[in-house]
C-alpha cells in the first residue's frame, strides 16, 4: 500500500516540453513530515522539489485546483462589488515560477497492480472499475483528471492527472484548433481506460477564466463547439450541451462540497463505509454532511445540503441538485458564490472604505502599493497611530453590506444574498479552505505540517487583533508571523479582520463558534487534496448510471 506518483510530461506537440521523470513514494508514511507538510503556493517549484517529489506532485495538483478560481474575478462590469481580475501572482494564488506540462498519478489505498498485470486486465471485457474523465480548461492550460473507482464500493482508487499548455483561450482566433489541442489528453484517457468501458465512461469539460473573459461571447461559443466536435470522435459518454460548458461559481462550489463530504465519508450510502472504522477528528454520524467555505482571490463560496422543506422554497439560483454513485436520492445543496468577496477583492474594497483618508487597517506609516483588477488602490496607514482592529472591522462590515435586503426577509447573509438553510443539521459544521487556510498558517494558528485543524472564531479574532493592534510596522509583521510575503505584510491586519467579519457577521445566522480549516483529507490511509474535479466526476457517474 502507499502512494505512487509517476511524473512526466506529454510527448511534445507544438511547443510542449518533453521530460520523463519517475518518482516512487510507496514507502512514504502517510503521517510523515514529507507527506503531510503544507505546500505553500508561494514557494518556487525548485524549492518544493528539493523537499521531495511527493511535494512537487501535490504542488502541481494544488496549482491546478487554485487556478479554477480565476473565472470568479472575470470582469468588474459583472459585479457591483468590483470583483475582477487582479495581478496574477496575488489573485490567482499560484506559485511564481512557470509550471511545466506534467503527469501525476495518485494511487489511493489498496494494493497497486504492476504495469503488466494491469494491462492484462484491460481487455475488451473491462477491469472491474468505474472511470470518469474531467477536464479543467483554465486560462494557462488544459488539465485532465481520470478518476478510477471500485465498481462495487465506489471507493476512489486513483486519479491520473495530466496537463498541457496553452489553454483553450489561446485559440480564440483559430477555434478549429481548440478541440484538437485536447487530443493528447484524450489519448491519455484512451490509454488508461479499458476498451470495454469507454462507452460508459462520462467525460466533462469545464472551462474557467480564459473563456469567460473572451469578447465577444461568440469566440468562447466557437471554442466550446470545437471541443464538442473533437469529443464526438472519441467513444466516451457525454451530453453536448450539459457536459461541455463554462463553469460557474455555483457549480464549482457544489462540486467541491461533494468532494469534501465524499472524502470525509459523510455521504449516506456513499464511499468507504467499511474501511474508515477508526475514530478520528472527523468522527460523525453517517449521512450528516458538513458545510464548505472556499475563500479564493475573487470570490468566496458557501455550500451545504438543505433540508427538503427549505430546498423547495429556496429562491431561484441558490439550489443545486447533486448526486453520487449509490445515493438513495440526490442532495439539494445550497450554494452561493459571492463574487467580489474573495480575499484579494475584499482587501481592495476594505481599503476603499477609507475614502482617501488613512486606513485603520494598515500599519503605521505604511504606504503600500496594491493593484487589483488593473486599478491601483490608494490607501495609507496613519502617520502616528498603529492600525486599529475595531476601526478596521467597521470598514469590513460596511463593505459587506450587511443591511442589504434579499429575496427572503430575515434570512439574508450579506450583499443582498439569501443565506440558505441556517437551521439544517447539514450546516452545523463548517470546513474552510484556500486563503483561510493560508492566513491561519501565517497567524501560527495551525502547525505547518498539519493537514487540518479546528479553531474558534475567537482565536482567529485574537490573531487579527495581534496583527492590527500590537504590530508597529511591516517589519514586525514579518518577524512575528509565519511565512508572510513582504508584499502581503502591510495587509495582514486587513485580511485577518475580513475573515473574522465574514464568519462572524457575513454568515452570522449560521452561528458558528468554531470552524475546521482543511488542506487535505486523510482517505484510505493517504492525504488527498479536496478538489472540485472529484465532485464533478462523482456527479457525472451518478448521472450516467
VENNOR-V555524 format. One record per backbone hydrogen bond with DSSP energy under -1.0 kcal/mol. CO is the residue of the C=O (numbers start at 1). NH is the residue of the N-H. If there is no record, write none. Layout:
co->CO nh->NH
co->CO nh->NH
This chain:
co->7 nh->21
co->13 nh->16
co->19 nh->9
co->25 nh->28
co->29 nh->32
co->32 nh->36
co->33 nh->37
co->40 nh->43
co->44 nh->48
co->45 nh->49
co->46 nh->50
co->48 nh->51
co->49 nh->52
co->52 nh->56
co->53 nh->57
co->54 nh->58
co->55 nh->59
co->56 nh->60
co->57 nh->61
co->58 nh->62
co->59 nh->63
co->60 nh->64
co->61 nh->65
co->62 nh->66
co->63 nh->67
co->65 nh->68
co->66 nh->69
co->67 nh->70
co->69 nh->72
co->70 nh->73
co->71 nh->74
co->75 nh->78
co->76 nh->79
co->79 nh->82
co->87 nh->90
co->87 nh->91
co->88 nh->92
co->102 nh->163
co->104 nh->161
co->106 nh->159
co->114 nh->118
co->115 nh->119
co->116 nh->120
co->117 nh->121
co->118 nh->122
co->121 nh->123
co->123 nh->126
co->128 nh->151
co->130 nh->149
co->132 nh->147
co->133 nh->204
co->134 nh->145
co->135 nh->206
co->136 nh->138
co->136 nh->143
co->137 nh->208
co->141 nh->138
co->142 nh->164
co->143 nh->136
co->144 nh->162
co->145 nh->134
co->146 nh->160
co->147 nh->132
co->148 nh->157
co->148 nh->158
co->149 nh->130
co->150 nh->154
co->155 nh->150
co->157 nh->108
co->158 nh->148
co->159 nh->106
co->160 nh->146
co->161 nh->104
co->162 nh->144
co->164 nh->142
co->167 nh->170
co->168 nh->171
co->169 nh->172
co->171 nh->174
co->174 nh->177
co->175 nh->178
co->177 nh->181
co->179 nh->182
co->180 nh->183
co->182 nh->186
co->183 nh->187
co->184 nh->188
co->185 nh->189
co->186 nh->190
co->187 nh->191
co->188 nh->192
co->189 nh->193
co->194 nh->197
co->198 nh->201
co->201 nh->237
co->202 nh->133
co->204 nh->135
co->205 nh->245
co->206 nh->137
co->207 nh->247
co->208 nh->212
co->209 nh->213
co->216 nh->219
co->217 nh->221
co->218 nh->222
co->219 nh->223
co->220 nh->224
co->221 nh->225
co->222 nh->226
co->223 nh->227
co->224 nh->228
co->225 nh->229
co->226 nh->230
co->227 nh->231
co->228 nh->232
co->230 nh->233
co->231 nh->234
co->237 nh->203
co->239 nh->243
co->243 nh->205
co->245 nh->207
co->248 nh->252
co->249 nh->253
co->250 nh->254
co->251 nh->255
co->252 nh->256
co->253 nh->257
co->254 nh->258
co->255 nh->259
co->256 nh->260
co->257 nh->261
co->258 nh->262
co->259 nh->263
co->260 nh->264
co->261 nh->266
co->262 nh->265
co->267 nh->270
co->280 nh->283
co->285 nh->288
co->291 nh->431
co->292 nh->303
co->293 nh->433
co->294 nh->301
co->295 nh->435
co->296 nh->343
co->297 nh->345
co->298 nh->340
co->298 nh->342
co->299 nh->296
co->300 nh->338
co->301 nh->294
co->302 nh->336
co->303 nh->292
co->304 nh->334
co->307 nh->311
co->308 nh->312
co->315 nh->318
co->318 nh->335
co->320 nh->333
co->322 nh->331
co->324 nh->327
co->331 nh->322
co->332 nh->306
co->333 nh->320
co->334 nh->304
co->336 nh->302
co->337 nh->339
co->338 nh->300
co->338 nh->341
co->342 nh->346
co->343 nh->347
co->344 nh->348
co->345 nh->349
co->346 nh->350
co->347 nh->351
co->348 nh->352
co->351 nh->354
co->352 nh->355
co->354 nh->357
co->359 nh->362
co->360 nh->388
co->363 nh->366
co->366 nh->381
co->370 nh->377
co->372 nh->375
co->375 nh->372
co->380 nh->359
co->382 nh->365
co->388 nh->392
co->389 nh->393
co->390 nh->394
co->391 nh->395
co->392 nh->396
co->393 nh->397
co->394 nh->398
co->395 nh->399
co->396 nh->400
co->398 nh->401
co->400 nh->415
co->401 nh->404
co->401 nh->415
co->408 nh->411
co->411 nh->419
co->414 nh->417
co->417 nh->413
co->420 nh->422
co->421 nh->424
co->424 nh->427
co->429 nh->291
co->430 nh->516
co->431 nh->293
co->432 nh->518
co->433 nh->295
co->433 nh->436
co->434 nh->438
co->435 nh->439
co->436 nh->440
co->437 nh->441
co->438 nh->442
co->439 nh->443
co->440 nh->445
co->441 nh->444
co->442 nh->482
co->447 nh->450
co->448 nh->38
co->451 nh->519
co->451 nh->520
co->453 nh->517
co->455 nh->515
co->456 nh->460
co->457 nh->461
co->458 nh->462
co->459 nh->463
co->460 nh->464
co->461 nh->465
co->462 nh->466
co->463 nh->467
co->464 nh->468
co->465 nh->469
co->466 nh->470
co->473 nh->477
co->474 nh->478
co->475 nh->479
co->476 nh->480
co->477 nh->481
co->485 nh->488
co->485 nh->489
co->488 nh->491
co->489 nh->492
co->491 nh->495
co->492 nh->496
co->493 nh->497
co->494 nh->498
co->495 nh->499
co->496 nh->500
co->497 nh->501
co->498 nh->502
co->499 nh->503
co->500 nh->504
co->501 nh->505
co->501 nh->506
co->502 nh->507
co->505 nh->508
co->507 nh->510
co->508 nh->511
co->513 nh->457
co->515 nh->455
co->516 nh->432
co->517 nh->453
co->521 nh->528
co->523 nh->526
co->526 nh->523
co->528 nh->521
co->531 nh->534
co->532 nh->536
co->533 nh->537
co->534 nh->538
co->535 nh->539
co->536 nh->540
co->537 nh->541
co->538 nh->542
co->539 nh->543
co->540 nh->544
